[in-house]
Structures are given as C-alpha cells and as structure tokens.
Amino acid sequence: MIILGIDPGLTCTGWGVVAKAGSRLSHIANGQIRTDAKASMAERLVELDAALTDVILAHHPDTGAVEEVFVNVNPQSTLKLGQARGVAMLSVARAGIPVAEYPTKVIKKALVGTGGAEKLQVQAMLKVLLPGVKLAGEDAADALAVAITHANMLGSHR
C-alpha cells in the first residue's frame, strides 16, 4: 500500500510518500512545494493544487492523510493555513483517494511516544523508521510523519 502524507502550508507544503507491506514501512519520496509569495491567494492555491496533483500522478497513492490545522495566535495565518489544507484535501479526494486527518499531537505521539515531542525528536525517529531517508526539509519531514501515522492507524482506523 502506498501512503501520501501532507503537511499543508501556503508558503510551504510538505509531502511524503511511504509504502507499507505488512508491518514494514519504506520511504518512496518526499518533498516541499513552495508557492510564490508575490502571487494572489487564488494563484497560490492553484499552484499548490497543480503541484500536489503532480505528486499524486507520479506516486499513485492508495490513501492519503493531512495534518489538521492548529489555531495560531494570528487569525490571518490560521485562515491561510486552512485554505492550503482545503486544497490539499481536495487534490487527494479529487483523485479518488481516501483522505484521513490527524492532529499534530497524535502524529507526534505515534512517532515519538509523546504528543509534546519536539521537531528534532520527530526527525530523529523518522531516520530510525526509514533508514537512509534524505529529508527535503522540515515540512517534508512532518509530511512523512503524517504518512507513517496513517500507516500505523490503518488497521484500527477503518
């Protein structure tokens, strides 16, 4: 089974693809999508959708998962994040792929054992779970964590 994880963001969206065979996980690919900050909101959302569609077409995931939005101190940031998240969910769902959602604390707990884990702890665990993985950046690492969380929840999620 091929699993796509997405860490949505308007400035940078991370994506990660893993394969699950029984209880074994393996890394397929990961990357980051950056949108043009000078473009309009609508243009940036179109850019994000097109790039995610390319990822889906390249890797043919069977299922996907998106990190849930956390509320920022700045309502504008939260709104922009929500719009990017909506586009991410739409891109996956439009391809006929089921989409799950996980809060950040659940993702951290699934990987590190505590919902209050630091980003560096999550990245260290990724290197244990996916030996030899080359992370494209922080957002790509978060997206791989989303994919692994979904892979681990698949048995109990349905």
C-alpha positions in Angstrom: 0.0 0.0 0.0 1.3 3.5 -0.9 0.5 6.3 1.5 0.8 10.0 0.9 1.2 12.3 3.9 0.7 16.1 3.6 1.8 18.9 5.9 -0.2 21.8 4.5 1.0 25.4 4.4 0.6 28.3 2.0 4.2 29.3 1.9 5.5 25.7 2.0 3.6 22.4 1.9 5.5 19.2 2.7 4.6 15.9 1.2 5.9 12.4 1.9 5.2 9.0 0.3 5.8 5.7 2.1 5.0 2.1 1.2 3.5 -0.3 3.8 3.9 -4.1 3.3 2.6 -5.9 6.4 4.2 -4.1 9.3 7.2 -2.9 7.2 7.5 0.7 6.1 9.7 2.0 3.4 10.4 5.5 2.1 9.4 6.3 -1.5 9.8 10.0 -1.8 9.4 13.4 0.0 9.5 17.0 -1.0 8.3 20.5 -0.4 6.0 22.7 -2.5 6.7 26.5 -2.2 4.2 28.9 -3.7 5.1 32.4 -5.0 4.5 34.9 -2.2 4.0 37.7 -4.7 1.1 35.9 -6.4 -2.5 36.3 -5.4 -4.1 33.9 -2.9 -6.1 32.2 -5.7 -3.0 31.8 -7.9 -1.0 30.3 -4.9 -3.8 27.8 -4.2 -3.9 26.8 -7.9 -0.1 26.4 -7.8 -0.4 24.2 -4.7 -3.1 22.1 -6.3 -1.2 21.6 -9.5 2.0 20.5 -7.6 0.1 18.1 -5.4 -1.6 16.7 -8.4 1.8 16.0 -10.0 2.9 14.2 -6.8 -0.3 12.1 -6.9 0.2 11.2 -10.6 3.9 10.4 -10.0 3.4 8.1 -7.0 -0.2 6.7 -7.3 -1.0 6.6 -3.5 -3.8 4.3 -2.3 -4.6 6.5 0.6 -3.6 9.9 2.0 -3.5 11.8 5.2 -3.3 15.5 6.0 -2.2 17.2 9.3 -5.1 19.1 11.0 -4.9 22.8 11.3 -3.8 24.2 14.7 -5.0 27.6 15.7 -2.3 30.2 15.5 -2.2 33.4 17.6 -2.7 35.2 14.3 -6.1 34.6 12.8 -4.9 35.5 9.3 -2.2 32.8 9.5 -4.8 30.2 10.6 -7.1 31.2 7.7 -4.3 30.9 5.1 -3.3 27.5 6.6 -6.9 26.4 6.4 -7.2 27.3 2.8 -4.0 25.4 1.9 -5.3 22.4 3.9 -8.6 22.5 2.0 -6.7 22.5 -1.3 -4.5 19.6 -0.1 -7.6 17.5 0.9 -9.3 18.4 -2.4 -6.3 17.4 -4.5 -6.2 13.9 -2.9 -10.0 13.4 -2.8 -10.5 14.5 -6.4 -8.1 11.7 -7.4 -10.5 9.2 -5.8 -8.1 8.6 -2.9 -9.5 8.4 0.7 -8.1 11.1 3.0 -7.7 10.9 6.8 -6.8 13.8 9.1 -4.7 13.7 12.2 -3.9 16.4 14.9 -0.3 17.3 15.4 -0.3 15.8 18.9 -1.5 12.4 17.6 1.3 12.4 14.9 4.0 13.2 17.5 2.7 10.6 19.9 2.5 8.0 17.1 6.2 8.6 16.2 7.9 9.6 19.4 5.5 8.4 22.1 4.6 11.8 23.4 2.3 14.5 21.9 4.7 17.2 23.1 7.7 15.9 21.1 10.0 18.5 19.5 10.5 18.6 15.8 14.1 17.3 16.1 12.8 14.2 18.0 10.3 13.5 15.2 13.0 13.9 12.6 15.4 11.6 14.6 12.6 9.0 14.8 12.0 9.3 11.0 15.6 8.3 10.4 15.1 5.2 12.6 11.9 4.2 10.9 13.1 5.0 7.4 16.8 4.2 7.3 18.8 6.3 4.8 16.0 8.8 4.2 17.1 12.1 2.9 14.7 14.7 4.1 13.8 17.6 1.7 13.2 19.9 4.7 11.2 20.3 7.9 7.8 20.4 6.2 8.7 17.2 4.2 9.7 15.5 7.5 6.4 16.5 9.0 4.6 15.1 6.0 6.4 11.7 6.3 5.4 11.7 9.9 1.8 12.1 8.8 2.1 9.3 6.3 3.7 7.0 8.9 1.0 7.8 11.5 -1.7 6.9 8.9 0.1 3.7 8.0 0.1 2.7 11.7 -3.6 3.7 12.1 -4.9 1.9 9.0 -5.6 -1.3 10.9 -7.6 0.5 13.6 -8.8 3.4 11.5 -11.5 1.7 9.4 
